[in-house]
Amino acid sequence: MTVLHSIAVQAATPIDAGAADVAARIVANVGKALEGKREVVELAVTSLFARGHLLIEDVPGVGKTTLARALARSVGVDFRRLQFTSDLMPADVLGGSIYEQNRGEFSFRPGPVFTNVLLADEINRTTPKTQSALLEAMDERQVSIDGVTRILEEPFFVVATQNPEEFYGTYPLPESQLDRFLMRLSIGYPSKEVERRVLGGRRGGEPTDKLTTVVDEAALVAAQEAVDQVRVEESVLDYLHDIVVATRHSSMLSLGASTRGALAFERATRAHALVVGRTYVTPDDVKALAVPVLAHRVRVAGSPDTAGRRDDAERVIRDLLSTLAVPV
């Protein structure tokens, strides 16, 4: 069966109108706070729907915090922001047991990680020990403290930020940490027209303060579950897998994407299809997600650090896409 024929058959299947509507509402609402960045917003919502986590690497002041706040406000869930610094300890992230003298016993005080949307601001400014405190939470949605495992409430979404232009006093994220992020995005500066409109139209207050909740928590969780029902035709899955394998054989890369990365890539394409209103994945979904999902999971040959050079990694992934046949 060709992809086009498969798509025609699948198109006859009723789209999950509820999940598609949830996506459309969130994208439109977040877009009010982050004008002119619809593609970035769609990718962020894709990461949320896929139950992944998002790393935003960009210069200060382009809307990283705004994006995280807008997502949380749009779905009416708990939001916490944690500023990562060099002296931050794992207990400052996870929480810990405090002795209460009046009761004569220890009680657990949950840390900021016990929330629905956690903004880990400037995550590369804290030590690897504290960075790793997030690993179990991001991967297994639970934390183990004092021998007790505590389950995190769904939805649980980490949005981490870092400034690529600053290196003094920073600790590059290792592969084990980077692999926990479904996507790495860059927001970029707004267009001249959008920035001029923002300059003339904003009078006090943050744009997120004006946003209302457009979907409830139950609707979001249902939309996340609907991602599992999105179809991937065999030839499209082969195309996706060919891209992953190509990263492992490229002479430009010393480290290719892992199997975990491949699984994340596949789930992200299904979530993206749902966000744009389809119940089936197309090659365009695969191409749209290849760079944000894979570029931070590979290492450029000759790169002196584990994070690699972002622009070079993205260019290699794009070059690989241009060499592979797209199913038709």
N, C-alpha and C positions, 0 to 999 in steps of 0.2 A: 504494500500500500504506500503510495507517495505521501509526502507531507501535506501537499495541497488537498489530496483526497481525504486524508485523515482529518485535516482541519475542517473540511466541509461537513464531514460526518459529525465531528464533535460540536460544530457550531449549532447543530440541530438540538444539542443538549441544552436545556434551559440554564442560563448563567445563574449562579448563586447571587440573586439580586441583593440579598441582605448584605453579604460580604462585600460585593462591589460597591454598594451604596455607602457602607462604612468607610471604605477606602476613599471614595470620592469626597465625602464630607470632611475627612481629616485633611486630605491634600488641599482642598479649597480653604479650609480654616487656617492651616499653618501658613499657606501662601499669603494670607493677609498680613502676617507678621514678617515674613521673609519674601518680599516682593521680587519678582523677576527671576526666581530660582526654582521653577517648577520641577525641573529634572532632579535637582538635589532633594527636594521635598519628597518626590515620588520614590527615590531610592531610600530615603530615611524611613518612609512608611513601609517600604518593602522589607527593610531590615526588621522593623517592629513586627510586621505580620509573620515573618519567618522565624520569629522568636530568637533572632540573632542579637548581636550587639554592634554598636557603631563607633568607629574611631574617626574623628574629624581633625584633620591635620591642616592647619591654615594659620595665616598671620592674625594677630589680634584685631578685634573690632569689625569682623565681617559677618557676625551673626551666629556663631557657634552656640553660645548660651541661649540666644533667642530661639534657635531651632529646637533645642531640648525642652525649653520651657513651653513652647507652643505645642509640641507633641503631647506633653503631659496635660496641659490645660484642655486640649481638644478632646481628650478621652476621659477627663475628670478623675485622674488617678493621683496618688500621692507622689510628690516630687521633692527630691532633695539634691542640693548642690554641695559637693565636698571639694574644697580647694586643696590640691595635693602640694605639699611642700617637703623639703628635705628632712625635716624633723617629724614628719607624720609617721605614726606607728600603726601596725596592723590592728591593734585594739581601737584606734581612732576610726577605723573603717568598719570593723566587724562588731565592736562592742566587747563587753566583758562582764565578769562578776564583781560586784561591789559589796563590801561587807557593811551591813546595816547594824550599827551598834545597838540601837534601840530594840531591834528584833533578835539580835544575837545570831544572825545567819547571813549567808551570801545571797544576793539576788542578781539576776542577769539584767544588764542595761543594754538594749539593742543599739547597734551603731547605725550610721547612715545607710548602710547597705540594705537594711530592712525597709525597703520602700518599693514603689513600682517603677519609677524612672529615676535613675541615679546619674547625675552629671558629675563625672570624675574630671574636674577641671585641671588642665596641665598635668596630666598623669605622668609625664616623663620627668617631672621635677622631684618625684619621690624616689626612694631607694628601691632596688629590686625586691627586697624583703616585703615592703609594703605593697608594691605592685602585685606580687604573687598572692597577697591576701585575697585578691579579687578572683583568682583562678577558679577555685572550687565554686564560688558563688555564680560566676559567669557560665561555667561549664555544666554544673549539676544542679544549679538553682537551690543550693543549700550551703550552710556553713557549719563547720564543726568547731566548737569552742568548749574547752574544759571537758572534753570527752562526750559532749552532747551534740547531736546533729539537729540543727534547726532548719526547717524547710522555709524557703522564701515564698512569699505570696505571688501568685500570678495575676497580671502580667509582671515580668521583671525584665527591665530593659536598661542597659548601661550605655550611656553616651559619654565617651571619653574624648578629651581635646588635648592637642599639643601643638606647640608653635615650632615649625621646622626651621625657622630662622635663628633660633637661640640654642646655643650648645653649652654655654658655661653653666655649670651646676645642674646639668640634666643627665638622665640615665636612660639611654635608648631602650625601648621595649624589646625583650628577647623574642625569638620565634615562638616560644611556648605561649607567651602572652599575646602576641600579634595574631596567632592562629585562633584565639578565642573571639576575635572580632570578625563578624560576618563580612563587614565592609569597611573600607577606608575611603573617606570622601574629602574633597576640598570644595569649599563654598565659593571662594573667589570674590573679587570685588564686583559690586553691582554695575550694570550698564550706566552710562552717563545719564540717560533719560530717567532711569529708576532712582538713581542717587539724587538727582535734582528734585524729583518729586518728593522724596523723603525729606530733603532739606527744607522744602517749602511747606510740607504738610504736617510735620511732627511738632507739636507744641506741648512739651511736658509729658512725662510718663513713658513707660515702655509699651511697645506695640502689643506685647503679650497680655498686658493688663486689660486690654479691650476685648480679648478673645473670650468666647463662651464655650462651654462644653457642648460638643455636637453629637457625640455618641457616648454610651455608657460603657462601663468596664465589661459587662456581660457580652455586649455586642462585639467588643474588641476580641475577647477570648474566643467567641464563636467564629469570627473572621480568621483568627489564627488557626483554628481547627479546620476551617474550610480549605486552607492551603493544601492539606493532605489529599484533597479530592481533585486537585488540578492535574490534568493529564499531561504526560510527556511521551510523545511518539518515539518509537525506537530509533529512528534515524536522527532525530533531534538529540536524543540521549547519547548516541554515538558521536555526534558532532561535539557535544559538550565534553565527552570523555577524551576525544582526540586533542582538544585544547589543553586539558590537564596533562595528558601524556607528553604533549609537545614541550611543555615547560620543563620536563625532566630530561629531555634530549637536546635542548637548545644549548649551543656553545656559548651563548651570551649569559647563561645563568649557571651558577654553581649550586643552586638549590631550587628544586622544582616544587610544585604544589603537592601536598600530602593527600592521602585518602580522605582524611577529615576535611581538608579543603575542598576536595571533589564533592563530598556529600553536602557541604555547605553551599557550594556553587549550584548544585542541582535543586536544593530546596529554595534557594534565593530566586531562581528562575521561575519556579512555580508561584512564589509569592508575588513576583513582579507581574506575572501574567494576570493574577487576580487583581492587583492594584490598578492595572490599566483596563480591567473589565472583561477578561477572558477566562475560560475554564480550561485552556490548553496552552502549552508553551510553544512558542515559535522560535526559529533561529535568531530573530531580532532580540528576543529576551536574552538569549545566551550571549549575543554580542554586546548588549547593553550592560550586562553584569560582569563580563570577563575581567575588565580592568579593576573596578571597585572591589571585587571579591578575591581576585588572584594576585594582584600586584604586590600587596603587602605580605603575601605568603611565599614569595620567591626572593632569592638573593642574586643580585647582579654579579657576574664573574669579575673578580678583581676588586670588589667593594671592600673597604677596610673595616666596615662595621656590620653588625647583624641586621640593622634596619635597612641597609642598602640605600641606594640613591633613588628616591621616589620617582623622579621624572624618567630616569633610565629604565626602571622596572616597568613603568607603564608603557614606555615606548616599545620595549621588548614584547610585551603582551599584545600590543596592537600589531606589531610586525608579524607575530605568530598567527594572529587572526587573518591577516592578509594572505597567508600562505596556505590556509586550509580551505578545502572545498565546502561550500555551504549547501546543505540539503535543500532540494527544490521539489 
